[in-house]
Amino acid sequence: MVHWTQADDEMAKQSEKVLQRLNEEGFKAYWVGGCVRDELLGRAVDDMDITTSASPEQVMGIFDDCIPTGLQHGTVTVRSGGYYFEVTTFRTESEYQDNRRPSAVQFVQNIQEDLQRRDFTMNALAMHVDGTIVDPFGGQMDIKQELVRCVGLAVERFGEDALRMLRCIRFASVFDFSIAYNTWKGLVDQRELLQHIAMERVRTEMVKMMAGPHPQKGLELLFRSRALEYVKAPIDSSRFNKELLVGLEHLTGEHVLLRWSCVLLAGRYTREEADKLLRQWTFSNEHRIRITGVLQVEELVTTFVEHCEDDNLLRENWIVTVLSCGAQAANDWLILQKQLPQKWRDGSERAHEQMARVQTHAASWSRSMPVHEIKELQITGEQVLQLVERKGGPWLGQLMKHLLKETAIGNIMNQYEALCTEVKRVTANDQV
């Protein structure tokens, strides 16, 4: 039995049962790919894929509890002890369509033929149930030398599936590896093929890279290769201020998403530009709104620090910004400021000083706000209509926003009588 140090004990035990059963039925079977690689790297093994000489139909005949997840590609998902394992028949692949999908697969009996179709040497590894590793392309040595290298010719591997170019950069970034010379050259030579890849697949690779431990390294490789200039929704590498990216790795845990805000800020994207780009990149609405919220706060703060003369005005404008953008966006902006170099923005020396005061005091200003939303006011729109005996209209929304602003700043107490007094004053003076 193989002693897995990086895999859940029960998952390893159940996967071994699957391998042994296939062996007992007269078939070859191995753990393959990422699980073997991650065990050698000392990284957590999250799933354990299996490859076998048995055909999909034979696999389904052996195991009662299985799902035909991809029979045309030779994949059956086998369930054992509550764990799911993808069991794929040894195969080779014919000509690829659209630089991403094989037009057909052929099942074979030789594990080396199967490993030959894989992308990088570190992934072209298989392990027998007795612990013997099948490594025909030097993947173990490349792991020791911390090198990402294509299996065979890079131009062929990248020509088969152009997404492998981004996977190459992602692996180099996440593992902190170098990229072999011929693999890098093949990537640069073939980067135009990225125009064939769906943005959803591009985003998936980029999200994994950006959430990894070395996002700045990955971005530097992307800038050097100019790979993202060739995707369907391209990004111009020359527009980025790389000095703003030095603190990316400190944005961890729940703040990882803010790495995207930092990158877009470094790329001098406006909120509108960023929103359009993230839509094209198929980000979820939730993530897109949170990422661009930081840019909205940045635009508002950068504008008001230029004309605010004292802390009272800075505080009022900050509170208006919180009301406009939301407390989440304002807090995210403050978190990001800690990772940015000082005085990176264009502007006068006074503007830099005022910006520093905002960053120092904004958190306490936010805490001083008694209300954040209209529904928290101690007066409703219906009560306002009854008070002034007028029909509803756009003026009512403007008035409620005015009450929210004045209450949030502290100019009015959030009490019904005080709010009524302000309503009467504003309407009497025809201010709405």
C-alpha positions in Angstrom: 0.0 0.0 0.0 1.2 3.5 -0.9 1.5 5.8 2.1 0.0 9.1 1.0 1.1 12.0 3.1 -0.9 14.7 1.4 -4.2 13.0 0.7 -7.1 12.3 3.1 -6.5 8.8 4.5 -10.0 7.5 3.7 -9.9 8.9 0.2 -6.5 7.3 -0.4 -7.9 4.0 1.0 -11.0 4.0 -1.2 -9.0 5.0 -4.3 -6.7 2.1 -3.7 -9.7 -0.3 -3.5 -10.7 0.9 -7.0 -7.2 0.2 -8.3 -7.0 -3.2 -6.7 -10.3 -4.2 -8.1 -9.3 -3.3 -11.6 -6.0 -5.2 -11.1 -7.9 -8.2 -9.8 -10.0 -8.2 -13.0 -6.9 -8.4 -15.1 -6.5 -4.7 -16.0 -3.7 -2.2 -15.5 -4.6 0.8 -13.3 -2.7 3.7 -11.9 -3.2 7.0 -10.0 -2.4 9.7 -12.6 -1.7 13.3 -13.0 -2.3 16.0 -10.4 -2.5 13.7 -7.3 0.9 12.1 -8.1 2.4 15.5 -8.8 1.0 17.1 -5.6 2.1 14.2 -3.4 5.7 14.7 -4.8 5.4 18.5 -4.3 4.1 18.1 -0.7 0.9 19.9 -1.6 -2.6 18.9 -0.5 -4.2 16.3 -2.7 -7.8 17.2 -3.3 -8.8 14.5 -5.7 -7.4 11.3 -7.0 -7.8 10.4 -10.7 -7.3 6.9 -12.0 -6.3 5.7 -15.5 -6.8 2.1 -16.7 -6.5 -0.2 -19.6 -10.1 -1.2 -19.0 -12.7 0.2 -21.5 -15.5 2.4 -20.1 -17.9 -0.5 -20.5 -15.6 -2.8 -18.7 -15.3 -0.3 -15.8 -19.1 0.0 -15.6 -19.3 -3.8 -15.6 -16.9 -4.1 -12.7 -18.3 -1.4 -10.4 -22.0 -1.2 -9.5 -21.9 2.4 -8.2 -20.7 4.5 -11.1 -21.7 7.4 -13.4 -21.0 7.5 -17.2 -19.7 11.1 -17.0 -17.8 11.1 -20.3 -18.0 7.8 -22.2 -16.9 9.4 -25.5 -13.7 10.4 -23.8 -13.4 7.2 -21.8 -14.3 8.6 -18.4 -16.5 6.9 -15.8 -16.9 8.2 -12.3 -16.7 5.4 -9.7 -18.1 5.9 -6.2 -16.4 4.1 -3.4 -17.0 4.7 0.3 -18.6 8.0 -0.4 -15.7 9.3 -2.5 -15.9 9.9 -6.3 -13.0 8.9 -8.6 -12.7 9.7 -12.3 -11.6 6.5 -14.0 -10.4 7.1 -17.6 -9.3 4.5 -20.1 -5.7 4.8 -21.6 -6.2 6.9 -24.7 -4.6 8.9 -27.4 -6.1 11.9 -29.1 -6.5 12.8 -32.8 -6.4 16.2 -34.4 -7.8 19.0 -32.2 -10.7 21.2 -33.2 -10.6 25.0 -32.6 -7.2 24.6 -30.7 -9.0 23.2 -27.7 -10.8 19.9 -28.2 -9.8 16.6 -29.7 -12.0 15.6 -32.7 -11.7 11.9 -31.5 -10.0 9.7 -29.0 -8.6 6.2 -29.4 -8.4 3.8 -26.5 -5.0 2.1 -26.1 -3.4 -0.5 -23.8 -0.1 1.3 -23.1 0.2 3.8 -20.2 3.1 5.6 -21.9 0.9 6.4 -24.9 -1.7 7.8 -22.5 0.9 10.0 -20.7 2.3 11.2 -24.0 -0.9 13.2 -24.7 -0.7 15.2 -21.5 0.3 18.8 -21.2 3.4 19.1 -18.9 5.9 16.6 -17.7 4.9 17.1 -14.0 1.4 16.0 -15.0 2.5 13.1 -17.1 3.1 10.9 -14.0 1.3 7.7 -13.0 1.7 5.6 -9.9 1.0 1.9 -9.5 -0.7 0.5 -6.4 2.7 -0.7 -5.2 4.2 2.8 -5.3 6.1 2.4 -8.6 6.0 5.7 -10.6 5.7 5.6 -14.3 7.6 8.7 -15.6 8.6 8.5 -19.3 9.2 12.2 -19.8 11.3 13.2 -16.8 8.5 14.8 -14.7 10.1 13.9 -11.4 13.3 15.6 -12.4 11.5 18.7 -13.6 9.6 18.9 -10.3 13.0 18.7 -8.4 14.4 21.4 -10.7 11.2 23.4 -10.3 10.5 23.6 -14.0 7.4 23.7 -16.1 8.1 21.8 -19.3 5.8 20.6 -22.1 5.6 16.9 -22.9 7.3 16.6 -26.3 7.1 19.7 -28.6 5.6 22.8 -27.0 4.2 24.0 -30.3 2.3 20.8 -30.7 0.9 20.8 -27.1 -0.1 24.4 -27.3 -1.5 23.9 -30.8 -3.7 21.1 -29.5 -5.2 23.2 -26.7 -4.2 26.9 -26.6 -5.5 27.1 -23.0 -2.4 25.2 -22.0 -0.4 28.4 -22.4 -2.3 30.0 -19.5 -2.1 26.8 -17.5 1.7 26.9 -18.0 1.8 30.4 -16.6 -0.6 29.4 -13.8 1.5 26.4 -12.7 4.7 28.5 -12.8 3.0 31.1 -10.6 1.3 28.8 -8.1 4.3 26.5 -7.7 6.9 29.3 -8.0 8.5 27.4 -10.9 10.5 28.5 -13.9 9.3 27.8 -17.4 11.7 25.7 -19.7 13.2 27.7 -22.5 11.5 25.8 -25.4 8.2 25.8 -23.6 8.4 29.6 -23.1 9.4 30.0 -26.8 6.5 27.8 -27.9 4.1 29.9 -25.8 5.2 33.2 -27.2 5.2 31.8 -30.8 1.7 30.3 -30.4 0.0 33.0 -28.2 -2.3 34.1 -31.1 -4.2 30.8 -30.7 -5.6 32.1 -27.5 -8.2 34.0 -29.6 -10.0 30.6 -30.0 -10.5 30.0 -26.3 -13.8 30.9 -24.6 -13.4 33.6 -22.0 -15.0 31.5 -19.3 -12.0 29.1 -19.6 -9.5 32.0 -19.6 -11.2 33.4 -16.5 -11.0 30.0 -14.7 -7.3 29.8 -15.2 -6.7 33.4 -14.2 -8.8 33.1 -11.0 -6.8 30.1 -9.9 -3.6 32.0 -10.6 -4.7 35.1 -8.8 -5.8 33.1 -5.8 -2.5 31.4 -5.6 0.5 32.3 -3.4 2.5 34.1 -6.1 0.1 36.2 -8.2 2.6 38.9 -8.9 4.9 36.3 -10.6 2.1 35.1 -12.7 1.2 38.6 -13.8 4.8 39.4 -14.7 4.9 36.3 -16.9 1.6 37.4 -18.6 3.0 40.9 -19.1 6.3 39.5 -20.6 4.5 37.1 -22.9 1.7 39.5 -23.8 -0.5 36.5 -23.8 -3.6 38.4 -22.6 -3.4 40.7 -25.6 -4.6 37.8 -27.8 -7.7 36.6 -25.8 -11.2 37.4 -27.0 -11.5 40.2 -24.4 -7.8 41.5 -24.6 -5.8 43.4 -22.0 -3.0 45.7 -23.0 0.0 44.9 -20.8 1.6 48.3 -21.3 -1.1 50.2 -19.4 -0.2 48.7 -16.0 1.7 50.5 -13.2 3.5 47.4 -11.8 4.6 49.3 -8.6 1.0 49.0 -7.5 1.1 45.2 -7.6 3.8 44.6 -4.9 1.3 44.1 -2.1 -0.9 41.6 -3.9 0.2 38.6 -1.9 -0.8 40.3 1.4 -4.5 40.3 0.3 -5.3 36.8 1.5 -8.3 34.9 2.8 -11.6 36.8 2.4 -9.7 39.6 0.7 -8.3 37.6 -2.2 -10.9 39.0 -4.5 -9.5 42.5 -3.9 -6.4 41.4 -5.8 -8.5 41.9 -8.9 -9.4 45.4 -7.8 -5.7 46.1 -7.3 -4.8 44.9 -10.7 -7.5 47.0 -12.4 -6.4 50.0 -10.4 -2.8 49.4 -11.6 -4.2 49.2 -15.1 -5.8 52.6 -14.7 -9.2 51.2 -15.5 -12.2 53.4 -14.7 -15.2 51.7 -13.0 -17.1 51.6 -16.3 -14.2 50.1 -18.2 -13.6 47.5 -15.5 -17.3 46.6 -15.4 -17.3 46.0 -19.1 -14.2 43.9 -19.0 -15.3 41.8 -16.2 -18.6 41.1 -18.0 -16.7 40.0 -21.0 -14.6 37.8 -18.8 -17.8 36.2 -17.5 -17.3 37.1 -13.8 -20.3 36.6 -11.6 -22.4 39.7 -10.8 -21.5 39.4 -7.2 -17.8 39.4 -7.8 -18.0 42.0 -10.6 -19.9 44.4 -8.3 -17.5 44.0 -5.4 -14.3 44.4 -7.6 -15.6 47.5 -9.3 -17.0 49.0 -6.1 -13.4 49.7 -5.0 -12.8 51.6 -8.3 -15.9 53.7 -7.7 -14.7 54.7 -4.3 -11.3 55.5 -5.7 -12.8 57.8 -8.3 -15.0 59.7 -5.8 -12.2 60.1 -3.1 -9.7 61.2 -5.7 -12.1 63.9 -6.8 -13.2 65.3 -3.5 -9.7 65.5 -1.8 -8.8 68.1 -4.4 -11.3 70.7 -3.1 -11.9 69.8 0.6 -10.3 72.4 2.9 -10.7 70.8 6.3 -11.4 67.5 8.1 -15.1 68.3 8.4 -15.5 68.5 4.6 -13.4 65.4 4.2 -15.6 63.6 6.6 -18.8 64.7 5.0 -17.6 63.7 1.5 -16.4 60.3 2.8 -19.8 59.6 4.3 -21.5 60.6 1.0 -19.1 58.2 -0.7 -20.0 55.4 1.7 -23.7 56.1 1.0 -23.1 56.1 -2.7 -20.9 53.0 -3.0 -21.9 51.0 0.1 -20.1 50.1 3.3 -18.5 47.0 1.7 -16.9 48.9 -1.1 -15.6 51.6 1.2 -14.1 49.1 3.6 -12.6 47.2 0.7 -11.0 50.4 -0.6 -9.5 51.1 2.9 -8.1 47.5 3.1 -6.5 47.9 -0.4 -4.8 51.2 0.6 -2.6 49.4 3.0 -1.0 47.5 0.2 -0.4 50.4 -2.2 2.7 52.6 -2.2 2.4 56.2 -0.9 1.8 59.1 -3.3 1.3 56.8 -6.3 -1.5 59.0 -7.6 -1.2 62.1 -9.8 -2.1 65.3 -8.0 -0.9 68.2 -5.9 1.0 67.8 -2.7 -2.0 69.0 -0.8 -4.2 66.4 -2.4 -1.7 63.7 -1.2 -1.9 65.1 2.3 -5.7 65.1 2.2 -5.7 61.6 0.9 -3.5 60.5 3.7 -5.9 62.1 6.2 -8.9 60.3 4.6 -7.0 57.0 4.9 -6.2 57.7 8.5 -9.7 58.8 9.7 -12.1 57.1 7.3 -12.7 54.0 9.4 -13.7 56.1 12.4 -15.9 58.3 10.2 -17.7 55.2 8.9 -18.2 54.0 12.5 -19.8 57.4 13.4 -22.6 57.0 10.8 -25.9 56.3 12.6 -27.6 55.2 9.3 -26.5 53.7 6.0 -29.8 53.1 4.2 -33.1 54.9 3.8 -35.0 52.1 5.5 -33.1 52.8 8.7 -34.6 56.3 8.9 -37.2 56.9 11.6 -39.6 58.2 8.9 -41.1 56.5 5.8 -41.9 57.9 2.4 -45.6 57.4 3.2 -45.3 59.4 6.4 -43.6 62.2 4.4 -46.5 62.3 1.9 -49.0 62.5 4.7 -47.0 65.3 6.4 -46.8 67.6 3.4 -50.0 66.5 1.7 -48.4 66.1 -1.7 -48.6 63.4 -4.3 -45.5 61.2 -4.8 -43.0 61.7 -7.5 -39.2 62.0 -8.1 -39.1 64.7 -5.5 -39.8 62.2 -2.8 -36.8 60.0 -3.6 -34.6 63.1 -3.6 -36.0 64.2 -0.3 -35.4 60.8 1.3 -31.8 60.8 0.0 -31.3 64.2 1.5 -32.6 63.0 4.9 -30.3 60.0 4.7 -27.3 62.1 3.9 -28.0 64.7 6.7 -28.7 62.0 9.2 -25.6 60.0 8.3 -23.4 63.1 8.6 -25.0 63.9 11.9 -26.7 67.2 11.0 -30.1 65.7 11.9 -31.0 63.3 14.7 -32.5 60.1 13.5 -35.8 60.8 15.4 -39.2 61.2 13.9 -39.7 64.8 15.1 -36.4 66.0 13.9 -36.9 64.4 10.5 -40.4 66.0 10.3 -38.9 69.4 11.0 -36.4 69.0 8.2 -39.0 67.8 5.8 -41.1 70.9 6.4 -38.1 73.1 6.1 -37.0 71.7 2.8 -40.5 71.5 1.2 -41.3 75.1 2.4 -38.2 76.4 0.6 -39.0 74.4 -2.5 -35.6 72.7 -2.3 -37.1 69.5 -3.8 
